[in-house]
Amino acid sequence: MSVALRFDRVSKSFSHHGGRMLLRERLVELARHSRPRFQALKNVSFELAPGESLALVGCNGAGKSTTLNMATGLLLPDSGKIEVNGRVTALLELGAGFHPDLTGAENVRVNAALLGLTRRQTNARFDEIVEFSGIGDFINEPLRTYSTGMAMRLAFSVATASDPDILLIDEVIASGDSAFAERCLEKIRSFQRDGKTLLMASHSPTLITMLCRRALWLHHGQVMACGAPGEILDAYQEATQGSASVSAGGS
């Protein structure tokens, strides 16, 4: 069976910031490799076939965003292997890379190029991007004049216009007004109908069960379980409630 995305025993750690130091102290620390490290992922393995959809479940700091960033190639693993087959578009932080002094139109062209679209492809999809965003005549105004919602709509429109094979999402469709969220959902559903692969991180049980066939529960960077969304969400919520009860009883 072909694979769109595979994590094979992937681990990733980050250095804890030690606060302000003199340069000499920092160099000594680096030479001794003494700075404590935070283990973000520990031997994480999963795979997605083309057209499959998987939700990452877990509390803040569980490793969901690290997993998504590694799938994009923005982060490299300390150990293990990541296999990606196809064009990837990540909706991790809408508006990242947009410049406030450029017009909406200029930002569209710059970001489309960063996503791998040629000038001809961007020109062919430009009207579609603007129409989907609902920006209208503001497309020729500087981005600094946009509301947060307008900038988000434009960013989402550019990102999804790149026609990816694999779509990575990190909670962004939970932002903005309900009309924007519904447009996002319909766009994502259309990607799924076209056989695209989806990997998303969300705290919303509704979104997870609506969009994904499987869920992967991460806890402190480790895989706790993987299976049907309803079963994984029940297990995760039960564990979370249990932890809360223990904390409350011990306080």
NUSE-697931 format. One line per 5 residues: number of its first residue (from 1); for each residue y, x, z of N, C-alpha, C. Coordinates in steps of 0.1 Angstrom, whole numbers, plus 5000, padded with zeros to 4 digits. Layout:
% NUSE-697931
NUM	Y/X/Z/Y/X/Z/Y/X/Z | ... .
% end
This chain:
% NUSE-697931
1	4988/5009/5000/5000/5000/5000/5012/5009/5000 | 5022/5006/4992/5035/5013/4991/5043/5011/5004 | 5051/5021/5007/5059/5020/5020/5074/5021/5016 | 5082/5012/5022/5096/5013/5020/5102/5023/5031 | 5097/5021/5043/5103/5029/5054/5091/5032/5064 .
6	5090/5045/5068/5080/5049/5078/5086/5059/5088 | 5083/5056/5101/5086/5065/5111/5072/5070/5117 | 5070/5083/5117/5057/5088/5121/5059/5098/5133 | 5057/5093/5145/5058/5100/5158/5072/5107/5159 | 5082/5099/5157/5096/5105/5156/5102/5105/5170 .
11	5107/5117/5174/5114/5119/5186/5128/5124/5184 | 5138/5120/5192/5152/5125/5191/5158/5126/5205 | 5165/5137/5207/5172/5138/5220/5186/5143/5217 | 5195/5141/5227/5209/5145/5226/5213/5152/5239 | 5222/5161/5238/5227/5168/5249/5237/5159/5257 .
16	5235/5160/5270/5245/5153/5279/5258/5162/5279 | 5269/5155/5278/5282/5163/5279/5284/5167/5293 | 5287/5180/5294/5289/5185/5308/5303/5185/5313 | 5312/5177/5306/5326/5177/5311/5334/5189/5306 | 5346/5191/5310/5354/5202/5306/5350/5215/5312 .
21	5349/5225/5304/5345/5238/5308/5354/5249/5301 | 5354/5260/5307/5360/5272/5300/5351/5276/5288 | 5356/5281/5278/5348/5285/5266/5337/5295/5271 | 5340/5304/5280/5330/5313/5285/5318/5306/5291 | 5321/5296/5299/5311/5288/5306/5302/5281/5296 .
26	5309/5275/5286/5302/5267/5276/5292/5276/5268 | 5297/5288/5264/5288/5298/5257/5276/5302/5265 | 5278/5304/5278/5267/5308/5287/5257/5297/5287 | 5262/5284/5289/5253/5273/5290/5245/5271/5277 | 5252/5273/5265/5245/5272/5253/5234/5283/5251 .
31	5237/5295/5255/5228/5306/5254/5216/5304/5263 | 5217/5297/5274/5206/5295/5283/5199/5282/5280 | 5204/5274/5271/5198/5261/5267/5196/5253/5280 | 5206/5253/5289/5205/5247/5302/5210/5233/5303 | 5217/5229/5293/5223/5215/5293/5212/5205/5293 .
36	5213/5195/5303/5203/5184/5303/5204/5176/5290 | 5192/5171/5286/5192/5163/5273/5187/5149/5276 | 5192/5140/5268/5189/5126/5269/5179/5123/5258 | 5167/5118/5261/5156/5115/5251/5159/5101/5246 | 5164/5100/5234/5167/5087/5228/5155/5080/5222 .
41	5146/5088/5215/5134/5083/5210/5122/5092/5213 | 5111/5086/5216/5099/5093/5220/5087/5089/5212 | 5083/5097/5203/5071/5094/5195/5070/5080/5189 | 5081/5076/5183/5082/5062/5177/5076/5062/5163 | 5066/5053/5161/5060/5051/5149/5060/5036/5145 .
46	5063/5034/5132/5062/5021/5126/5064/5022/5111 | 5060/5012/5103/5063/5013/5089/5066/4999/5084 | 5073/4999/5073/5077/4986/5066/5073/4987/5051 | 5066/4978/5046/5063/4977/5032/5075/4971/5025 | 5076/4973/5012/5087/4967/5005/5087/4951/5007 .
51	5099/4946/5010/5100/4932/5012/5098/4927/5026 | 5093/4936/5035/5091/4932/5049/5104/4932/5057 | 5104/4925/5068/5116/4924/5077/5111/4927/5091 | 5119/4936/5098/5115/4940/5112/5127/4940/5120 | 5126/4934/5132/5137/4934/5142/5135/4944/5153 .
56	5145/4951/5157/5144/4960/5168/5149/4953/5180 | 5141/4952/5191/5144/4945/5203/5145/4955/5215 | 5154/4953/5224/5155/4961/5235/5169/4961/5241 | 5170/4965/5254/5183/4965/5260/5192/4976/5254 | 5205/4976/5258/5214/4987/5254/5209/5000/5259 .
61	5209/5010/5249/5204/5023/5253/5189/5025/5250 | 5182/5015/5245/5168/5015/5243/5164/5024/5231 | 5173/5027/5222/5171/5035/5210/5172/5028/5197 | 5177/5015/5197/5178/5007/5185/5187/5014/5175 | 5200/5017/5179/5210/5022/5170/5206/5036/5166 .
66	5199/5044/5174/5194/5057/5170/5184/5056/5159 | 5175/5046/5160/5165/5044/5150/5172/5040/5137 | 5182/5032/5137/5189/5028/5124/5196/5040/5118 | 5203/5048/5127/5210/5059/5122/5201/5070/5116 | 5189/5071/5121/5179/5080/5116/5174/5075/5102 .
71	5172/5062/5101/5167/5056/5089/5177/5059/5077 | 5190/5060/5081/5200/5062/5070/5201/5077/5067 | 5196/5086/5075/5197/5100/5073/5209/5106/5080 | 5216/5098/5087/5228/5104/5094/5223/5112/5106 | 5212/5110/5112/5206/5118/5122/5192/5123/5117 .
76	5189/5135/5121/5176/5141/5118/5167/5141/5130 | 5154/5139/5129/5145/5139/5141/5143/5153/5146 | 5141/5154/5159/5137/5167/5165/5122/5170/5162 | 5114/5160/5161/5100/5161/5157/5096/5148/5150 | 5085/5149/5143/5080/5137/5136/5086/5137/5121 .
81	5082/5126/5114/5086/5125/5100/5091/5111/5097 | 5102/5110/5089/5107/5098/5084/5106/5097/5069 | 5100/5087/5064/5099/5085/5049/5107/5073/5045 | 5116/5075/5035/5124/5064/5030/5122/5064/5015 | 5119/5052/5010/5117/5051/4995/5126/5039/4990 .
86	5137/5043/4984/5146/5033/4979/5160/5035/4984 | 5170/5028/4977/5184/5029/4981/5186/5022/4994 | 5193/5028/5004/5196/5023/5017/5210/5019/5018 | 5213/5007/5023/5227/5004/5028/5226/5000/5042 | 5235/5005/5050/5236/5003/5064/5248/4995/5068 .
91	5246/4984/5075/5257/4976/5081/5257/4979/5096 | 5262/4991/5099/5262/4995/5113/5275/4994/5120 | 5285/4997/5113/5299/4996/5118/5308/4992/5107 | 5310/4979/5105/5318/4975/5094/5332/4980/5095 | 5337/4985/5083/5350/4991/5083/5351/5006/5085 .
96	5340/5012/5089/5339/5026/5091/5342/5033/5077 | 5351/5042/5076/5355/5049/5064/5366/5042/5057 | 5371/5030/5061/5382/5024/5055/5395/5031/5060 | 5405/5032/5051/5417/5039/5055/5429/5028/5056 | 5436/5028/5067/5446/5017/5069/5458/5018/5059 .
101	5460/5030/5054/5472/5031/5045/5468/5028/5030 | 5455/5027/5027/5451/5023/5014/5451/5008/5012 | 5453/5003/5001/5451/4989/4998/5437/4984/4999 | 5434/4971/5000/5421/4967/5001/5413/4971/4988 | 5420/4970/4977/5414/4974/4964/5410/4988/4964 .
106	5419/4997/4969/5416/5011/4969/5405/5014/4978 | 5404/5007/4990/5393/5009/4999/5380/5005/4993 | 5380/4994/4985/5368/4990/4979/5363/5000/4969 | 5371/5006/4962/5367/5016/4952/5362/5029/4959 | 5369/5033/4969/5365/5045/4976/5351/5043/4983 .
111	5350/5032/4990/5337/5030/4997/5326/5027/4988 | 5328/5020/4977/5318/5018/4967/5312/5031/4962 | 5321/5041/4959/5317/5054/4955/5309/5061/4965 | 5313/5059/4978/5305/5065/4989/5291/5059/4990 | 5290/5047/4986/5277/5040/4987/5268/5043/4974 .
116	5274/5050/4965/5266/5055/4953/5269/5047/4941 | 5278/5038/4941/5281/5030/4929/5290/5038/4919 | 5287/5037/4906/5296/5044/4897/5309/5036/4895 | 5318/5042/4888/5331/5035/4886/5329/5023/4877 | 5320/5024/4867/5317/5012/4859/5310/5001/4867 .
121	5301/5004/4876/5294/4994/4884/5304/4988/4894 | 5313/4996/4899/5323/4990/4908/5332/4980/4901 | 5337/4984/4889/5346/4975/4881/5338/4962/4878 | 5325/4963/4875/5318/4951/4871/5316/4942/4883 | 5316/4947/4895/5313/4939/4907/5326/4937/4915 .
126	5337/4942/4911/5349/4941/4919/5354/4927/4922 | 5354/4918/4911/5358/4904/4913/5349/4897/4923 | 5336/4900/4922/5326/4894/4930/5328/4898/4945 | 5331/4911/4947/5334/4916/4960/5346/4909/4967 | 5356/4908/4959/5369/4901/4964/5366/4886/4967 .
131	5359/4880/4958/5357/4866/4959/5348/4863/4972 | 5338/4871/4974/5329/4869/4985/5337/4871/4998 | 5346/4881/4998/5353/4885/5011/5363/4874/5014 | 5368/4866/5004/5378/4856/5007/5392/4862/5010 | 5394/4875/5006/5407/4882/5009/5418/4876/5000 .
136	5415/4872/4988/5425/4867/4979/5435/4877/4975 | 5448/4873/4975/5459/4882/4971/5461/4894/4980 | 5456/4893/4992/5457/4904/5001/5450/4917/4997 | 5442/4916/4986/5434/4927/4982/5443/4938/4978 | 5455/4935/4974/5465/4946/4969/5475/4950/4980 .
141	5472/4945/4993/5480/4949/5004/5474/4960/5012 | 5481/4968/5019/5475/4979/5028/5466/4973/5038 | 5455/4980/5041/5446/4975/5050/5452/4973/5064 | 5462/4980/5068/5468/4979/5081/5474/4965/5083 | 5476/4958/5072/5482/4944/5073/5471/4934/5075 .
146	5458/4938/5074/5447/4928/5076/5444/4925/5090 | 5439/4913/5093/5433/4910/5106/5420/4917/5106 | 5414/4918/5119/5401/4924/5120/5391/4917/5112 | 5392/4903/5112/5382/4895/5105/5383/4898/5090 | 5395/4899/5085/5396/4902/5070/5390/4915/5066 .
151	5393/4926/5075/5387/4939/5072/5372/4939/5072 | 5366/4931/5082/5352/4930/5083/5346/4923/5071 | 5352/4912/5067/5347/4905/5055/5347/4914/5043 | 5357/4922/5041/5358/4931/5029/5348/4942/5030 | 5346/4947/5042/5336/4958/5044/5322/4953/5041 .
156	5319/4941/5046/5305/4935/5044/5303/4933/5029 | 5314/4928/5022/5313/4925/5008/5310/4938/5000 | 5317/4949/5003/5314/4961/4996/5300/4966/4998 | 5296/4966/5011/5283/4972/5015/5272/4964/5008 | 5272/4951/5008/5262/4943/5002/5262/4943/4986 .
161	5273/4947/4981/5275/4948/4966/5267/4960/4960 | 5263/4969/4969/5256/4981/4964/5242/4978/4960 | 5237/4966/4962/5223/4962/4958/5213/4971/4964 | 5211/4972/4977/5202/4982/4982/5187/4977/4981 | 5178/4986/4983/5164/4983/4984/5160/4980/4999 .
166	5167/4987/5008/5165/4986/5022/5179/4983/5029 | 5179/4973/5036/5191/4969/5043/5190/4971/5058 | 5199/4978/5064/5199/4981/5079/5210/4974/5085 | 5208/4967/5096/5218/4959/5102/5218/4961/5117 | 5230/4963/5123/5232/4965/5137/5242/4955/5143 .
171	5238/4943/5145/5246/4933/5152/5259/4928/5145 | 5262/4934/5133/5275/4931/5127/5276/4916/5124 | 5266/4909/5121/5267/4895/5117/5270/4886/5129 | 5269/4892/5141/5273/4884/5153/5288/4884/5155 | 5295/4892/5147/5309/4893/5149/5316/4884/5139 .
176	5329/4881/5142/5337/4873/5133/5335/4858/5136 | 5341/4850/5127/5340/4836/5129/5327/4830/5123 | 5325/4818/5126/5312/4812/5122/5310/4811/5107 | 5321/4808/5100/5320/4807/5086/5316/4821/5080 | 5322/4831/5085/5319/4845/5080/5304/4848/5083 .
181	5300/4844/5095/5286/4847/5099/5276/4840/5090 | 5279/4827/5087/5270/4820/5078/5270/4826/5064 | 5281/4831/5059/5281/4837/5046/5273/4850/5046 | 5274/4857/5058/5265/4869/5059/5251/4866/5059 | 5247/4856/5067/5233/4852/5068/5228/4848/5054 .
186	5235/4840/5046/5231/4836/5033/5229/4848/5024 | 5238/4858/5025/5237/4870/5017/5224/4877/5020 | 5221/4878/5033/5209/4885/5038/5197/4878/5033 | 5197/4865/5034/5186/4857/5029/5183/4859/5014 | 5194/4860/5007/5193/4862/4992/5186/4876/4990 .
191	5190/4886/4998/5183/4899/4997/5168/4898/4999 | 5165/4890/5009/5151/4888/5013/5143/4881/5001 | 5150/4871/4996/5143/4864/4985/5141/4873/4972 | 5150/4883/4971/5148/4892/4960/5138/4904/4963 | 5132/4903/4975/5122/4912/4978/5127/4925/4985 .
196	5139/4924/4991/5145/4936/4997/5138/4938/5011 | 5139/4950/5016/5134/4953/5030/5145/4953/5040 | 5142/4947/5052/5152/4945/5062/5148/4951/5075 | 5157/4959/5081/5155/4964/5095/5167/4962/5102 | 5166/4954/5113/5178/4950/5120/5177/4951/5135 .
201	5188/4954/5142/5188/4954/5157/5197/4942/5161 | 5192/4935/5170/5199/4923/5175/5195/4919/5189 | 5204/4913/5196/5201/4907/5209/5200/4892/5208 | 5201/4886/5196/5200/4872/5193/5186/4867/5190 | 5179/4860/5199/5166/4855/5195/5166/4846/5183 .
206	5177/4839/5181/5178/4830/5170/5178/4837/5157 | 5186/4848/5156/5187/4856/5144/5174/4863/5141 | 5168/4868/5152/5155/4876/5150/5144/4867/5144 | 5142/4855/5150/5132/4846/5145/5135/4840/5132 | 5148/4839/5129/5152/4833/5116/5150/4843/5104 .
211	5152/4856/5107/5153/4866/5096/5141/4875/5095 | 5133/4876/5106/5123/4887/5107/5109/4881/5109 | 5099/4888/5103/5085/4884/5104/5079/4892/5116 | 5084/4904/5119/5079/4912/5130/5090/4917/5139 | 5087/4920/5151/5097/4926/5160/5090/4938/5167 .
216	5099/4948/5169/5095/4961/5176/5103/4962/5189 | 5096/4962/5200/5103/4963/5213/5104/4978/5218 | 5116/4983/5219/5119/4996/5224/5124/4996/5238 | 5119/5005/5246/5124/5006/5260/5125/5021/5263 | 5137/5026/5266/5140/5040/5269/5134/5049/5258 .
221	5136/5044/5246/5132/5052/5234/5117/5052/5231 | 5109/5044/5238/5095/5043/5235/5091/5029/5230 | 5081/5029/5221/5076/5016/5216/5068/5009/5227 | 5072/4997/5231/5064/4990/5241/5054/4980/5234 | 5058/4974/5223/5050/4965/5216/5055/4962/5202 .
226	5047/4957/5193/5051/4953/5180/5043/4942/5176 | 5049/4931/5170/5041/4919/5166/5050/4908/5162 | 5045/4896/5163/5053/4884/5159/5065/4883/5168 | 5077/4879/5162/5089/4879/5170/5088/4870/5182 | 5082/4859/5182/5082/4850/5194/5074/4857/5205 .
231	5063/4863/5202/5055/4870/5212/5063/4882/5218 | 5069/4890/5210/5076/4901/5214/5088/4897/5223 | 5096/4887/5218/5107/4883/5226/5103/4877/5239 | 5092/4870/5240/5087/4865/5253/5084/4876/5262 | 5077/4886/5257/5073/4897/5266/5085/4905/5270 .
236	5094/4907/5261/5107/4915/5265/5115/4907/5275 | 5117/4894/5273/5125/4886/5282/5118/4885/5296 | 5105/4884/5296/5097/4884/5309/5099/4897/5316 | 5098/4908/5309/5100/4921/5316/5114/4923/5321 | 5124/4918/5313/5138/4919/5317/5141/4911/5329 .
241	5136/4899/5329/5138/4890/5341/5131/4895/5353 | 5119/4901/5351/5112/4907/5362/5119/4919/5368 | 5125/4927/5360/5133/4939/5365/5145/4934/5372 | 5152/4923/5367/5163/4918/5374/5160/4912/5388 | 5148/4906/5389/5144/4900/5401/5141/4911/5412 .
246	5135/4922/5407/5132/4933/5416/5145/4940/5421 | 5155/4941/5412/5167/4947/5416/5175/4938/5426 | 5174/4925/5423/5181/4916/5432/5174/4916/5446 | 5161/4917/5446/5153/4916/5459/5156/4929/5467 | 5158/4940/5460/5160/4953/5467/5174/4955/5471 .
251	5184/4947/5467/5198/4950/5470/5201/4944/5483 .
% end
